[in-house]
Amino acid sequence: MGVAEIGEATGLGRGALYHHIQSKEDLLYDISSRYIRNLVETARKTVAQHPDPEDRIRRLSFDLMETVGHHLAEMTVCFREVEALSGEHYTNISRFHAEYEQIWIDAVSAGVASGVFRDIDGEKVAVKGLLGMYFYSFLWLNSEGKYKPAEIGDIFADLFLRAVAR
């Protein structure tokens, strides 16, 4: 899709569109970064407010599925087009995703340290795999379906916690 088609779809003239967006890559970056920045900020608050490892995982799960439910379009664009980003844009998106993933890894590590979760060989790989079920739900999630995002978050939290349980 070109800038002209974006202008048509939004009802903005080319000049007005370029006033707000410098390039298609800037637009892609804005779309791709908004949801992950919000996730990181929310997760930082969750870490501070939920010291119990199980509660933390449940809250992170709820927040992630709520985000997926509210940002399906943005996540679809991000996961399908993120490789089109270059330089600093790509680095920033990668950094946000890595930071978010690290928050989950740290939550599991805290649970292991407190004796609530079992010691997992390949902990980072396990967390990546478990996060995959959340992130790729954008492919099938229907916010108007039988299960709402928060309910799916509960189901996923149960699966996650069973996977790491002592």
C-alpha positions as a printed Julia matrix, in Angstrom:
166×3 Matrix{Float64}:
   0.0     0.0    0.0
   1.38    3.37  -0.95
   1.07    6.71   0.78
  -1.6     7.77  -1.72
  -3.74    4.76  -0.79
  -3.25    5.5    2.92
  -4.37    9.07   2.29
  -7.47    7.84   0.46
  -8.28    5.34   3.21
  -7.95    7.97   5.93
  -9.63   10.76   4.02
  -6.53   12.93   4.34
  -4.93   14.65   1.4
  -1.35   13.78   0.59
  -0.07   17.05   2.09
  -1.98   16.56   5.33
  -0.79   12.98   5.56
   2.85   13.97   5.05
   2.42   16.64   7.71
   1.77   13.86  10.23
   3.84   11.05   8.73
   7.26   11.46   7.21
   7.34    8.05   5.48
   5.67    4.67   5.26
   8.41    3.33   7.53
   7.61    5.96  10.16
   3.95    4.94   9.98
   4.88    1.26  10.32
   7.1     2.11  13.29
   4.31    4.08  14.99
   1.86    1.23  14.47
   4.34   -1.43  15.59
   5.71    0.38  18.62
   2.55    1.67  20.26
   1.22   -1.61  21.65
   4.62   -2.97  22.76
   5.59    0.27  24.51
   2.3     0.15  26.41
   2.88   -3.5   27.28
   6.35   -2.76  28.66
   5.07    0.19  30.73
   2.16   -1.85  32.1
   4.42   -4.82  32.84
   6.85   -2.62  34.79
   3.93   -1.48  36.97
   2.78   -5.07  37.39
   6.23   -6.1   38.59
   6.18   -3.32  41.19
   2.62   -4.04  42.35
   2.63   -7.86  42.32
   5.61   -9.36  44.15
   4.03  -12.82  44.36
   5.27  -14.81  41.3
   1.93  -16.5   40.57
  -0.01  -13.24  40.91
   2.52  -11.52  38.68
   2.16  -14.16  35.95
  -1.63  -13.97  36.16
  -1.59  -10.17  35.87
   0.95  -10.18  33.02
  -1.23  -12.75  31.26
  -4.39  -10.68  31.71
  -2.68   -7.5   30.5
  -1.16   -9.19  27.47
  -4.43  -10.72  26.31
  -6.3    -7.47  26.89
  -3.67   -5.74  24.74
  -4.0    -8.34  22.01
  -7.78   -7.94  22.08
  -7.6    -4.16  21.82
  -4.75   -3.97  19.31
  -5.41   -6.82  16.87
  -4.86   -4.64  13.8
  -1.61   -3.15  15.1
  -0.24   -6.54  16.13
  -1.15   -8.02  12.76
   0.75   -5.25  11.0
   3.7    -5.52  13.37
   4.15   -9.28  13.16
   3.74   -9.36   9.4
   5.75   -6.27   8.5
   8.32   -5.67  11.27
  11.14   -6.96   9.05
  10.49   -3.98   6.75
  11.77   -1.65   9.47
  15.39   -0.62   9.3
  18.05    0.91  11.47
  16.93    2.57  14.66
  13.27    1.7   14.1
  14.0    -2.03  13.94
  16.42   -1.8   16.86
  13.85   -0.02  19.04
  11.06   -2.51  18.31
  13.45   -5.41  18.99
  14.56   -3.77  22.24
  10.96   -3.32  23.44
  10.15   -6.95  22.66
  13.32   -8.15  24.38
  12.57   -6.03  27.45
   9.03   -7.37  27.62
  10.24  -10.94  27.28
  12.83  -10.32  30.0
  10.08   -9.19  32.38
   8.44  -12.6   31.96
  11.77  -14.41  32.33
  12.44  -12.46  35.51
   8.98  -13.35  36.81
   9.73  -17.04  36.29
  13.18  -16.65  37.84
  11.62  -14.97  40.9
   9.23  -17.91  41.21
  12.13  -20.37  40.98
  14.12  -18.42  43.57
  11.17  -18.39  45.97
  10.53  -22.11  45.49
   7.1   -21.6   43.91
   8.23  -22.66  40.42
  10.51  -25.52  39.48
  13.95  -24.92  38.09
  13.57  -25.13  34.32
  16.43  -26.15  32.08
  16.25  -23.75  29.14
  14.12  -21.23  31.03
  14.43  -18.55  28.33
  13.39  -20.97  25.6
  10.44  -22.14  27.7
   9.28  -18.56  28.25
   9.63  -17.78  24.52
   7.48  -20.81  23.73
   4.85  -19.92  26.28
   4.75  -16.3   25.15
   4.21  -17.56  21.61
   0.76  -18.82  22.56
  -0.1   -15.29  23.69
   1.43  -13.29  20.87
   0.17  -15.45  18.04
  -3.37  -15.36  19.36
  -3.77  -12.27  17.17
  -4.21  -14.76  14.31
  -7.35  -16.32  15.74
  -8.65  -14.11  18.53
 -12.16  -12.82  18.04
 -12.99  -10.15  20.62
 -16.67  -10.91  20.07
 -16.17  -14.68  20.3
 -17.12  -17.14  23.02
 -14.11  -16.25  25.16
 -13.17  -12.66  25.83
  -9.48  -11.69  25.96
  -9.48  -11.58  29.77
 -10.91  -15.12  29.92
  -8.29  -16.34  27.46
  -5.7   -14.61  29.64
  -6.93  -16.71  32.59
  -6.78  -19.92  30.54
  -3.27  -19.09  29.32
  -2.13  -18.12  32.83
  -3.27  -21.53  34.07
  -1.34  -23.25  31.28
   1.73  -21.12  31.95
   1.61  -21.74  35.69
   1.14  -25.49  35.21
   4.16  -25.53  32.93
   6.39  -23.92  35.57
   4.78  -25.38  38.69
   6.93  -27.18  41.21
